[in-house]
Amino acid sequence: MKKNFKKDSYLISTDKSRLDINIIHNFLSNSYWAKNRSLKTTKLTIKNSLCFGIYFKQDQIGFARVITDYATFAYLADVFVLEDFRGKGLSKWLMEVILNYSELQNLRRWFLATRDAHKLYEKFGFKPLSEPEKLMEMFRKDL
């Protein structure tokens, strides 16, 4: 179900048809976490995720996606606000919209990875892993 959330001249929408793939791909493929990600991969991640676009008037200025089974867990990924729009509270508003999104209310566990936004996510209840010894990963750096 597509949903829209408005605040002043800004809009957050889950409507994938509104997403500007070029803006998203350009930002992500230059980010520290998705450096050199292919356009094909970016499109596939969008297809298989619950996406939130942030818009100023008609222009996309931010993005986040949630990978979830809608029942037990979610992984928050690829969160960004374009530099010209930072410092306006948009990332906080985006987090509020995502965490209050009706279809995500009964999830027991949320995950995310960040190098430098810990203070933002801590405001919304995220903490370092309580039992990191239980988690494992397989990271294929060559992909």
DSSP file with accessible surface (Angstrom, degrees, kcal/mol):
  #  RESIDUE AA STRUCTURE BP1 BP2  ACC     N-H-->O    O-->H-N    N-H-->O    O-->H-N    TCO  KAPPA ALPHA  PHI   PSI    X-CA   Y-CA   Z-CA
    1    1 A M              0   0  170      0, 0.0     2,-0.4     0, 0.0    13,-0.0   0.000 360.0 360.0 360.0 128.1    0.0    0.0    0.0
    2    2 A K        -     0   0  138     11,-0.0     2,-0.3    13,-0.0    13,-0.1  -0.662 360.0-175.6 -81.2 132.6    1.4    3.4   -1.0
    3    3 A K        -     0   0   46     -2,-0.4    11,-2.3     2,-0.0     2,-0.4  -0.971  12.3-156.5-132.4 148.4    1.4    6.0    1.7
    4    4 A N  E     -A   13   0A  90     -2,-0.3     2,-0.4     9,-0.2     9,-0.2  -0.951   3.2-168.2-124.2 144.6    2.3    9.7    1.8
    5    5 A F  E     -A   12   0A  62      7,-2.7     7,-2.8    -2,-0.4     2,-0.3  -0.999  12.7-159.3-132.6 126.0    3.3   11.8    4.8
    6    6 A K  E     +A   11   0A 173     -2,-0.4     2,-0.3     5,-0.2     5,-0.2  -0.843  18.7 167.8-114.5 146.6    3.5   15.6    4.5
    7    7 A K  E >   -A   10   0A  92      3,-2.3     3,-2.6    -2,-0.3    -2,-0.0  -0.856  67.0 -52.4-154.5 111.7    5.3   18.3    6.5
    8    8 A D  T 3  S-     0   0  151     -2,-0.3    -1,-0.2     1,-0.3     0, 0.0  -0.328 122.7 -18.6  55.5-126.6    5.6   21.9    5.2
    9    9 A S  T 3  S+     0   0   66     -3,-0.1    48,-2.1     2,-0.0     2,-0.3   0.253 122.3  94.8 -92.0  12.9    7.0   21.7    1.6
   10   10 A Y  E <   -AB   7  56A  36     -3,-2.6    -3,-2.3    46,-0.2     2,-0.4  -0.762  51.6-169.8-109.8 153.1    8.3   18.1    2.2
   11   11 A L  E     -AB   6  55A  16     44,-2.2    44,-3.1    -2,-0.3     2,-0.5  -0.999  11.3-160.5-139.6 137.6    6.8   14.8    1.5
   12   12 A I  E     +AB   5  54A   0     -7,-2.8    -7,-2.7    -2,-0.4     2,-0.4  -0.988  24.4 178.1-113.5 130.4    7.8   11.2    2.4
   13   13 A S  E     -AB   4  53A   0     40,-2.3    40,-2.8    -2,-0.5    -9,-0.2  -0.983  36.1-157.4-135.6 145.9    6.2    8.6    0.2
   14   14 A T        +     0   0   11    -11,-2.3     2,-0.9    -2,-0.4    37,-0.3   0.256  60.6 120.7 -98.7   9.3    6.3    4.8   -0.2
   15   15 A D    >   -     0   0   30    -12,-0.3     3,-1.6     1,-0.2     4,-0.4  -0.643  49.1-163.3 -77.7 107.0    5.2    5.1   -3.8
   16   16 A K  G >  S+     0   0   82     -2,-0.9     3,-1.1     1,-0.3    -1,-0.2   0.778  84.1  68.9 -64.6 -24.9    8.1    3.4   -5.7
   17   17 A S  G 3  S+     0   0   94      1,-0.3    -1,-0.3    -3,-0.1    -2,-0.1   0.727  96.7  54.8 -68.1 -17.8    6.9    5.0   -9.0
   18   18 A R  G <  S+     0   0   76     -3,-1.6    -1,-0.3     2,-0.1    -2,-0.2   0.650  82.5 114.1 -84.4 -19.2    8.0    8.4   -7.6
   19   19 A L    <   -     0   0   17     -3,-1.1     2,-1.0    -4,-0.4     3,-0.1  -0.294  63.5-139.8 -61.7 138.1   11.5    7.3   -6.9
   20   20 A D     >  -     0   0   64      1,-0.2     4,-2.3     2,-0.0     3,-0.4  -0.833  15.4-168.6 -97.8  95.6   14.3    9.0   -8.9
   21   21 A I  H  > S+     0   0   44     -2,-1.0     4,-3.2     1,-0.2     5,-0.3   0.851  83.7  56.3 -56.7 -36.9   16.6    6.0   -9.6
   22   22 A N  H  > S+     0   0  121      2,-0.2     4,-2.4     1,-0.2    -1,-0.2   0.917 108.6  45.6 -64.9 -43.2   19.4    8.3  -10.9
   23   23 A I  H  > S+     0   0   53     -3,-0.4     4,-2.2     2,-0.2     5,-0.2   0.945 117.0  45.5 -62.2 -48.5   19.4   10.4   -7.6
   24   24 A I  H  X S+     0   0    0     -4,-2.3     4,-2.8     1,-0.2     5,-0.3   0.951 116.0  44.6 -61.7 -50.4   19.4    7.2   -5.5
   25   25 A H  H  X S+     0   0   39     -4,-3.2     4,-2.9     1,-0.2     5,-0.2   0.917 111.9  52.3 -64.5 -42.1   22.0    5.4   -7.5
   26   26 A N  H  X S+     0   0  104     -4,-2.4     4,-0.6    -5,-0.3    -1,-0.2   0.934 114.2  43.0 -59.8 -45.5   24.3    8.4   -7.8
   27   27 A F  H >< S+     0   0   47     -4,-2.2     3,-1.1    -5,-0.2     4,-0.3   0.967 118.0  43.7 -65.3 -52.1   24.3    8.9   -4.0
   28   28 A L  H >< S+     0   0    0     -4,-2.8     3,-1.7     1,-0.3     6,-0.4   0.902 107.9  56.6 -63.7 -41.7   24.6    5.3   -3.1
   29   29 A S  H 3< S+     0   0   18     -4,-2.9     7,-2.8     1,-0.3    -1,-0.3   0.642 113.2  43.5 -70.0  -8.4   27.3    4.4   -5.6
   30   30 A N  T << S+     0   0   92     -3,-1.1    -1,-0.3    -4,-0.6    -2,-0.2   0.334  95.2 101.8-111.0   3.0   29.5    7.1   -4.1
   31   31 A S  S <  S-     0   0   11     -3,-1.7     4,-0.4    -4,-0.3     3,-0.2  -0.434  81.5-116.4 -83.9 163.0   28.7    6.3   -0.4
   32   32 A Y  S    S+     0   0   82      1,-0.2     3,-0.2     2,-0.2    -1,-0.1   0.814 113.4  45.5 -68.4 -27.5   31.1    4.5    1.9
   33   33 A W  S    S+     0   0   95      1,-0.2    -1,-0.2    -5,-0.0    -4,-0.1   0.673 125.3  26.8 -92.8 -17.9   28.7    1.6    2.3
   34   34 A A  S >  S+     0   0    8     -6,-0.4     3,-2.3    -3,-0.2    -1,-0.2   0.022  79.8 166.8-131.8  28.8   27.6    1.0   -1.3
   35   35 A K  T 3  S+     0   0  117     -4,-0.4    -5,-0.2     1,-0.3    -6,-0.2  -0.165  73.5   1.3 -51.4 129.1   30.6    2.3   -3.2
   36   36 A N  T 3  S+     0   0  138     -7,-2.8    -1,-0.3     1,-0.2    -7,-0.1   0.647  85.7 166.9  65.3  18.8   30.5    1.3   -6.9
   37   37 A R    <   -     0   0   48     -3,-2.3    -1,-0.2    -9,-0.2    -8,-0.1  -0.415  37.7-116.1 -61.0 137.0   27.2   -0.5   -6.5
   38   38 A S     >  -     0   0   55      1,-0.1     4,-2.5    -2,-0.1     5,-0.2  -0.357  11.6-120.5 -75.4 156.8   25.8   -1.1  -10.0
   39   39 A L  H  > S+     0   0   63      1,-0.2     4,-2.6     2,-0.2     5,-0.2   0.901 115.6  56.2 -61.3 -39.4   22.6    0.4  -11.3
   40   40 A K  H  > S+     0   0  173      1,-0.2     4,-2.0     2,-0.2    -1,-0.2   0.923 108.7  46.3 -59.1 -44.0   21.2   -3.1  -11.8
   41   41 A T  H  > S+     0   0   63      2,-0.2     4,-2.6     1,-0.2    -1,-0.2   0.916 110.5  53.1 -66.4 -42.7   21.9   -3.9   -8.1
   42   42 A T  H  X S+     0   0    0     -4,-2.5     4,-2.0     1,-0.2    -2,-0.2   0.936 109.9  48.3 -58.0 -45.6   20.3   -0.6   -7.0
   43   43 A K  H  X S+     0   0  113     -4,-2.6     4,-2.4     1,-0.2    -1,-0.2   0.902 111.3  50.6 -61.8 -39.8   17.2   -1.3   -9.0
   44   44 A L  H  X S+     0   0   92     -4,-2.0     4,-1.9    -5,-0.2    -1,-0.2   0.897 107.9  52.2 -67.7 -38.8   17.0   -4.8   -7.5
   45   45 A T  H  < S+     0   0   22     -4,-2.6    -1,-0.2     1,-0.2    -2,-0.2   0.901 111.5  47.5 -64.4 -38.0   17.3   -3.6   -3.9
   46   46 A I  H >< S+     0   0   11     -4,-2.0     3,-1.5    -5,-0.2    -2,-0.2   0.927 109.3  53.3 -67.2 -44.2   14.5   -1.1   -4.5
   47   47 A K  H 3< S+     0   0  147     -4,-2.4    -1,-0.2     1,-0.3    -2,-0.2   0.877 114.3  42.1 -57.4 -37.0   12.3   -3.8   -6.1
   48   48 A N  T 3< S+     0   0  104     -4,-1.9     2,-0.3    -5,-0.1    -1,-0.3   0.145 108.9  67.4-102.5  20.1   12.7   -6.1   -3.1
   49   49 A S  S <  S-     0   0    9     -3,-1.5     2,-0.7    18,-0.1    18,-0.2  -0.916  83.2-108.4-134.7 161.4   12.4   -3.5   -0.3
   50   50 A L  E     - C   0  66A  18     16,-2.7    16,-2.9    -2,-0.3     2,-0.3  -0.835  49.9-157.2 -84.8 117.1    9.9   -1.2    1.3
   51   51 A C  E     - C   0  65A   1     -2,-0.7     2,-0.5   -37,-0.3    14,-0.2  -0.804  19.5-164.2-110.1 145.5   11.1    2.2    0.2
   52   52 A F  E     - C   0  64A   0     12,-3.0    12,-1.5    -2,-0.3     2,-0.4  -0.984   9.6-167.4-126.4 115.2   10.7    5.7    1.6
   53   53 A G  E     -BC  13  63A   0    -40,-2.8   -40,-2.3    -2,-0.5     2,-0.5  -0.837   9.9-148.1-101.1 142.0   11.5    8.6   -0.7
   54   54 A I  E     -BC  12  62A   0      8,-2.1     7,-3.3    -2,-0.4     8,-1.4  -0.940  20.1-170.6-107.7 134.6   11.8   12.2    0.7
   55   55 A Y  E     -BC  11  60A   2    -44,-3.1   -44,-2.2    -2,-0.5     2,-0.6  -0.956  23.6-156.2-129.9 140.1   10.8   15.0   -1.6
   56   56 A F  E >  S-BC  10  59A  52      3,-2.8     3,-2.3    -2,-0.4     2,-0.4  -0.983  82.8 -43.5-110.1 114.9   11.0   18.7   -1.6
   57   57 A K  T 3  S-     0   0  136    -48,-2.1   -46,-0.0    -2,-0.6    -2,-0.0  -0.493 127.0 -27.3  56.5-114.2    8.3   19.9   -3.9
   58   58 A Q  T 3  S+     0   0  152     -2,-0.4     2,-0.4    -3,-0.1    -1,-0.3   0.527 118.4  97.7-104.5  -4.2    8.7   17.4   -6.8
   59   59 A D  E <  S-C   56   0A 112     -3,-2.3    -3,-2.8     1,-0.0     2,-0.3  -0.696  73.0-125.0 -93.3 135.1   12.4   16.7   -6.4
   60   60 A Q  E     +C   55   0A   7     -2,-0.4    -5,-0.3    -5,-0.2     3,-0.1  -0.576  35.6 164.3 -76.3 131.2   13.7   13.7   -4.5
   61   61 A I  E     +     0   0A   2     -7,-3.3    21,-3.4    -2,-0.3     2,-0.3   0.380  59.0  15.7-127.0  -2.4   16.1   14.7   -1.7
   62   62 A G  E     -CD  54  81A   0     -8,-1.4    -8,-2.1    19,-0.3     2,-0.3  -0.983  55.4-169.4-165.2 172.4   16.4   11.6    0.4
   63   63 A F  E     +CD  53  80A   0     17,-2.5    17,-2.6    -2,-0.3     2,-0.3  -0.988   7.5 174.1-164.9 153.1   15.8    7.9    0.7
   64   64 A A  E     -C   52   0A   0    -12,-1.5   -12,-3.0    -2,-0.3     2,-0.3  -0.940  12.8-157.5-158.6 154.4   15.7    4.8    3.0
   65   65 A R  E     -CD  51  77A  23     12,-2.3    12,-2.9    -2,-0.3     2,-0.5  -0.982   5.3-149.9-137.1 151.5   14.7    1.3    2.5
   66   66 A V  E     -CD  50  76A   0    -16,-2.9   -16,-2.7    -2,-0.3     2,-0.6  -0.986   3.3-157.1-121.7 126.9   13.5   -1.5    4.9
   67   67 A I  E     + D   0  75A  57      8,-2.6     8,-2.5    -2,-0.5     2,-0.3  -0.924  38.2 147.0-100.9 120.5   14.2   -5.1    4.2
   68   68 A T  E     - D   0  74A  27     -2,-0.6     6,-0.2     6,-0.2    -2,-0.0  -0.988  59.9-142.2-153.9 158.1   11.6   -7.1    6.2
   69   69 A D        -     0   0   71      4,-1.2     5,-0.1    -2,-0.3    -1,-0.1   0.334  49.8-128.4 -98.5   1.2    9.4  -10.1    6.5
   70   70 A Y  S    S+     0   0  112      3,-0.6    36,-0.2     1,-0.1     4,-0.1   0.584  95.2  63.8  63.0  12.6    6.7   -7.8    8.0
   71   71 A A  S    S-     0   0   60      2,-0.3    37,-0.2    34,-0.1    -1,-0.1   0.663 115.4  -0.5-129.5 -41.7    6.4  -10.2   10.9
   72   72 A T  S    S+     0   0   76      1,-0.3    37,-1.8    35,-0.2    36,-0.8   0.659 113.9  17.4-129.8 -30.2    9.6  -10.5   13.0
   73   73 A F  E     - e   0 109A  75     35,-0.2    -4,-1.2    34,-0.2    -3,-0.6  -0.972  44.5-166.3-147.8 163.9   12.5   -8.4   11.8
   74   74 A A  E     -De  68 110A   0     35,-1.6    37,-2.4    -2,-0.3     2,-0.5  -0.990  10.3-152.7-149.0 147.4   13.6   -5.5    9.7
   75   75 A Y  E     -De  67 111A  82     -8,-2.5    -8,-2.6    -2,-0.3     2,-0.5  -0.992  15.8-146.8-121.1 120.6   16.9   -4.2    8.4
   76   76 A L  E     +De  66 112A   5     35,-2.8    37,-0.5    -2,-0.5     2,-0.3  -0.767  31.3 167.7 -88.9 128.2   17.1   -0.5    7.7
   77   77 A A  E     +D   65   0A  11    -12,-2.9   -12,-2.3    -2,-0.5    -2,-0.0  -0.938  40.8  19.4-142.1 160.7   19.4    0.3    4.8
   78   78 A D  E     +     0   0A   8     -2,-0.3     2,-0.4     1,-0.2    -1,-0.1   0.803  68.2 173.6  53.9  40.9   20.6    3.0    2.4
   79   79 A V  E     +     0   0A  25    -15,-0.1     2,-0.3    -3,-0.1   -15,-0.2  -0.643   9.0 147.3 -82.2 128.2   19.4    5.9    4.4
   80   80 A F  E     -D   63   0A   8    -17,-2.6   -17,-2.5    -2,-0.4     2,-0.4  -0.988  35.2-160.9-157.8 154.3   20.4    9.4    3.1
   81   81 A V  E     -D   62   0A  10     -2,-0.3   -19,-0.3   -19,-0.2     5,-0.1  -0.995  43.2-105.5-127.8 131.1   19.4   13.0    2.8
   82   82 A L    >   -     0   0   44    -21,-3.4     3,-2.4    -2,-0.4     4,-0.3  -0.270  32.8-113.4 -57.3 145.4   21.2   15.1    0.2
   83   83 A E  G >  S+     0   0  147      1,-0.3     3,-1.5     2,-0.2    -1,-0.1   0.824 112.7  60.2 -53.8 -40.4   23.7   17.5    1.6
   84   84 A D  G 3  S+     0   0  143      1,-0.3    -1,-0.3     3,-0.0    -2,-0.1   0.675 109.7  44.7 -63.5 -15.6   21.8   20.6    0.7
   85   85 A F  G X  S+     0   0   41     -3,-2.4     3,-0.7   -24,-0.2     5,-0.4   0.315  86.6 114.0-113.1   7.4   18.9   19.5    2.8
   86   86 A R  T <   +     0   0  122     -3,-1.5    -4,-0.0    -4,-0.3    -3,-0.0  -0.373  64.2  40.8 -75.7 157.2   20.7   18.3    5.9
   87   87 A G  T 3  S+     0   0   88     -2,-0.1    -1,-0.2     1,-0.0    -4,-0.0   0.589  86.5  98.8  83.2  10.6   20.2   20.1    9.2
   88   88 A K  S <  S-     0   0  114     -3,-0.7    -2,-0.1     0, 0.0    -1,-0.0   0.249 100.2-105.4-110.4   7.3   16.5   20.6    8.7
   89   89 A G  S  > S+     0   0   28      3,-0.0     4,-2.2     4,-0.0     5,-0.2   0.591  82.1 128.9  81.0   9.9   15.3   17.6   10.8
   90   90 A L  H  >  +     0   0    8     -5,-0.4     4,-2.9     2,-0.2     5,-0.2   0.879  68.7  51.8 -69.9 -36.3   14.4   15.5    7.8
   91   91 A S  H  > S+     0   0   39      2,-0.2     4,-2.3     1,-0.2    -1,-0.2   0.906 111.4  48.4 -67.8 -36.7   16.4   12.4    8.9
   92   92 A K  H  > S+     0   0   84      2,-0.2     4,-2.3     1,-0.2    -2,-0.2   0.922 112.7  48.0 -65.7 -43.8   14.6   12.5   12.2
   93   93 A W  H  X S+     0   0   22     -4,-2.2     4,-2.6     2,-0.2    -2,-0.2   0.928 110.2  52.6 -62.3 -42.8   11.3   12.9   10.5
   94   94 A L  H  X S+     0   0    0     -4,-2.9     4,-2.7     1,-0.2    -2,-0.2   0.931 109.3  49.0 -58.2 -45.4   12.1   10.0    8.2
   95   95 A M  H  X S+     0   0    1     -4,-2.3     4,-2.9     1,-0.2     5,-0.2   0.911 110.4  51.1 -62.7 -40.6   13.0    7.8   11.1
   96   96 A E  H  X S+     0   0   89     -4,-2.3     4,-1.6     2,-0.2    -1,-0.2   0.927 111.6  47.6 -61.4 -45.3    9.7    8.7   12.9
   97   97 A V  H  X S+     0   0   12     -4,-2.6     4,-0.5     2,-0.2    -2,-0.2   0.945 114.8  45.6 -61.9 -47.2    7.7    7.8    9.7
   98   98 A I  H >< S+     0   0    0     -4,-2.7     3,-1.2     1,-0.2    -2,-0.2   0.951 114.9  45.6 -62.7 -49.9    9.5    4.5    9.2
   99   99 A L  H 3< S+     0   0   36     -4,-2.9    -1,-0.2     1,-0.3    -2,-0.2   0.724 117.3  45.0 -71.5 -18.9    9.3    3.4   12.9
  100  100 A N  H 3< S+     0   0  115     -4,-1.6    -1,-0.3    -5,-0.2    -2,-0.2   0.381  80.1 129.7-100.4   2.6    5.6    4.4   13.1
  101  101 A Y    X<  -     0   0    7     -3,-1.2     3,-2.2    -4,-0.5     4,-0.2  -0.382  63.0-130.9 -61.1 126.6    4.7    2.8    9.7
  102  102 A S  G >  S+     0   0   65      1,-0.3     3,-1.3     2,-0.2     4,-0.2   0.839 102.2  53.9 -55.4 -39.9    1.6    0.7   10.4
  103  103 A E  G 3  S+     0   0   68      1,-0.2    -1,-0.3     2,-0.1     3,-0.2   0.577 108.8  51.5 -74.0  -5.7    2.9   -2.5    8.7
  104  104 A L  G X  S+     0   0    3     -3,-2.2     3,-0.9    -6,-0.1    -1,-0.2   0.245  78.1 101.4-112.8  14.7    6.1   -2.4   10.8
  105  105 A Q  T <  S+     0   0   92     -3,-1.3    -1,-0.1     1,-0.2    -2,-0.1   0.730  78.0  49.8 -76.5 -23.0    4.6   -2.1   14.2
  106  106 A N  T 3  S+     0   0  147     -4,-0.2     2,-0.4    -3,-0.2    -1,-0.2   0.158  76.3 127.5-105.6  22.0    4.8   -5.7   15.4
  107  107 A L    <   -     0   0   19     -3,-0.9   -35,-0.2     1,-0.1   -34,-0.2  -0.623  42.8-161.9 -82.3 132.8    8.5   -6.4   14.6
  108  108 A R  S    S+     0   0  221    -36,-0.8     2,-0.4    -2,-0.4   -35,-0.2   0.834  72.3  34.2 -80.0 -35.7   10.6   -7.7   17.4
  109  109 A R  E     -e   73   0A 119    -37,-1.8   -35,-1.6     2,-0.0     2,-0.4  -0.978  57.1-174.2-133.8 133.2   14.0   -6.9   16.0
  110  110 A W  E     -e   74   0A  53     -2,-0.4     2,-0.3   -37,-0.2   -35,-0.2  -0.959  10.7-170.5-118.4 141.8   15.4   -4.1   13.9
  111  111 A F  E     +e   75   0A  53    -37,-2.4   -35,-2.8    -2,-0.4     2,-0.3  -0.917  11.4 160.1-125.9 157.0   19.0   -4.0   12.5
  112  112 A L  E     -e   76   0A  41     -2,-0.3     2,-0.4   -37,-0.2   -35,-0.1  -0.953  25.3-139.4-161.9 164.9   21.1   -1.4   10.8
  113  113 A A        +     0   0   73    -37,-0.5     2,-0.3    -2,-0.3    -2,-0.0  -0.998  26.7 164.1-130.5 134.9   24.7   -0.7   10.2
  114  114 A T        -     0   0   30     -2,-0.4    -2,-0.0     1,-0.1     4,-0.0  -0.994  29.7-163.7-148.8 148.2   26.3    2.7   10.3
  115  115 A R  S    S+     0   0  166     -2,-0.3    -1,-0.1     2,-0.0     3,-0.1   0.735  94.0   7.6 -96.5 -28.7   29.8    4.1   10.6
  116  116 A D  S    S+     0   0  115      1,-0.1     3,-0.2     2,-0.0    -2,-0.0   0.341 108.2  75.0-142.6   9.3   28.9    7.6   11.7
  117  117 A A     >  +     0   0   26      1,-0.1     4,-1.9     2,-0.1     3,-0.4   0.044  50.5 123.6-117.6  29.5   25.2    8.1   12.5
  118  118 A H  H  > S+     0   0   97      1,-0.2     4,-2.7     2,-0.2     5,-0.2   0.890  72.2  55.8 -56.8 -41.8   25.0    6.4   15.9
  119  119 A K  H  > S+     0   0  160      1,-0.2     4,-1.1     2,-0.2    -1,-0.2   0.886 107.1  49.9 -62.6 -38.4   23.7    9.5   17.7
  120  120 A L  H >4 S+     0   0   28     -3,-0.4     3,-0.6     1,-0.2     4,-0.4   0.970 114.9  42.3 -62.0 -51.9   20.8    9.8   15.3
  121  121 A Y  H ><>S+     0   0   21     -4,-1.9     5,-1.9     1,-0.2     3,-1.5   0.831 105.4  62.9 -70.7 -30.3   19.7    6.1   15.6
  122  122 A E  H ><5S+     0   0   99     -4,-2.7     3,-1.8     1,-0.3    -1,-0.2   0.856  94.2  64.0 -61.0 -32.5   20.2    6.0   19.4
  123  123 A K  T <<5S+     0   0  134     -4,-1.1    -1,-0.3    -3,-0.6    -2,-0.2   0.716 104.1  48.0 -62.3 -19.6   17.5    8.7   19.7
  124  124 A F  T < 5S-     0   0   52     -3,-1.5    -1,-0.3    -4,-0.4    -2,-0.2   0.194 130.0 -90.4-109.0  14.0   15.1    6.0   18.2
  125  125 A G  T < 5S+     0   0   55     -3,-1.8    -3,-0.2     1,-0.3     2,-0.2   0.414  77.2 141.6  98.0  -1.2   16.1    3.2   20.5
  126  126 A F      < +     0   0   32     -5,-1.9    -1,-0.3    -8,-0.1    -2,-0.1  -0.528  23.1 172.3 -74.8 141.9   18.9    1.6   18.5
  127  127 A K        -     0   0  177     -2,-0.2     3,-0.1     1,-0.0    -9,-0.0  -0.930  41.3 -78.1-139.7 164.8   21.8    0.3   20.6
  128  128 A P  S    S-     0   0  110      0, 0.0    -1,-0.0     0, 0.0     0, 0.0  -0.249  74.1 -72.7 -58.3 157.1   25.0   -1.7   20.1
  129  129 A L        -     0   0   88      1,-0.2     4,-0.1     2,-0.1    -3,-0.0  -0.254  37.7-152.5 -56.1 132.2   24.3   -5.4   19.9
  130  130 A S  S    S+     0   0  102      1,-0.3    -1,-0.2    -3,-0.1     3,-0.1   0.799  94.3  21.7 -77.1 -28.7   23.4   -6.9   23.2
  131  131 A E    >   +     0   0   79      1,-0.1     3,-2.2     2,-0.0     4,-0.4  -0.536  68.8 164.3-136.4  69.1   24.6  -10.3   22.3
  132  132 A P  G >  S+     0   0   72      0, 0.0     3,-1.4     0, 0.0    -1,-0.1   0.787  71.0  71.6 -60.9 -24.6   27.1   -9.9   19.4
  133  133 A E  G 3  S+     0   0  142      1,-0.3    -2,-0.0    -3,-0.1    -3,-0.0   0.702  92.9  57.5 -65.4 -15.2   28.4  -13.4   19.9
  134  134 A K  G <  S+     0   0  142     -3,-2.2     2,-0.3     2,-0.0    -1,-0.3   0.661  94.8  78.8 -86.9 -18.2   25.1  -14.7   18.5
  135  135 A L    <   +     0   0   78     -3,-1.4     2,-0.3    -4,-0.4    -6,-0.0  -0.724  55.5 178.7 -97.1 145.0   25.4  -12.9   15.2
  136  136 A M        -     0   0  180     -2,-0.3     2,-0.3     2,-0.0    -2,-0.0  -0.912   6.5-162.6-133.7 161.8   27.5  -14.0   12.3
  137  137 A E        -     0   0  165     -2,-0.3     2,-0.5     2,-0.0    -2,-0.0  -0.976  17.5-150.0-142.7 156.3   28.1  -12.6    8.9
  138  138 A M        -     0   0  158     -2,-0.3     2,-0.6     2,-0.0    -2,-0.0  -0.980  23.5-172.0-122.9 112.6   29.4  -13.7    5.5
  139  139 A F        -     0   0  147     -2,-0.5     2,-0.9     3,-0.0     3,-0.1  -0.940  11.3-166.0-112.4 118.2   30.9  -10.6    3.8
  140  140 A R    >   -     0   0  149     -2,-0.6     3,-1.9     1,-0.2    -2,-0.0  -0.813   5.8-176.7-106.0  90.1   32.0  -11.0    0.2
  141  141 A K  T 3  S+     0   0  177     -2,-0.9    -1,-0.2     1,-0.3    -2,-0.0   0.755  75.6  67.0 -60.7 -25.9   34.0   -7.9   -0.4
  142  142 A D  T 3         0   0  142     -3,-0.1    -1,-0.3     0, 0.0    -2,-0.0   0.592 360.0 360.0 -75.8  -6.8   34.6   -8.7   -4.0
  143  143 A L    <         0   0  147     -3,-1.9  -106,-0.0  -106,-0.0    -3,-0.0  -0.710 360.0 360.0 -97.7 360.0   30.9   -8.2   -4.9
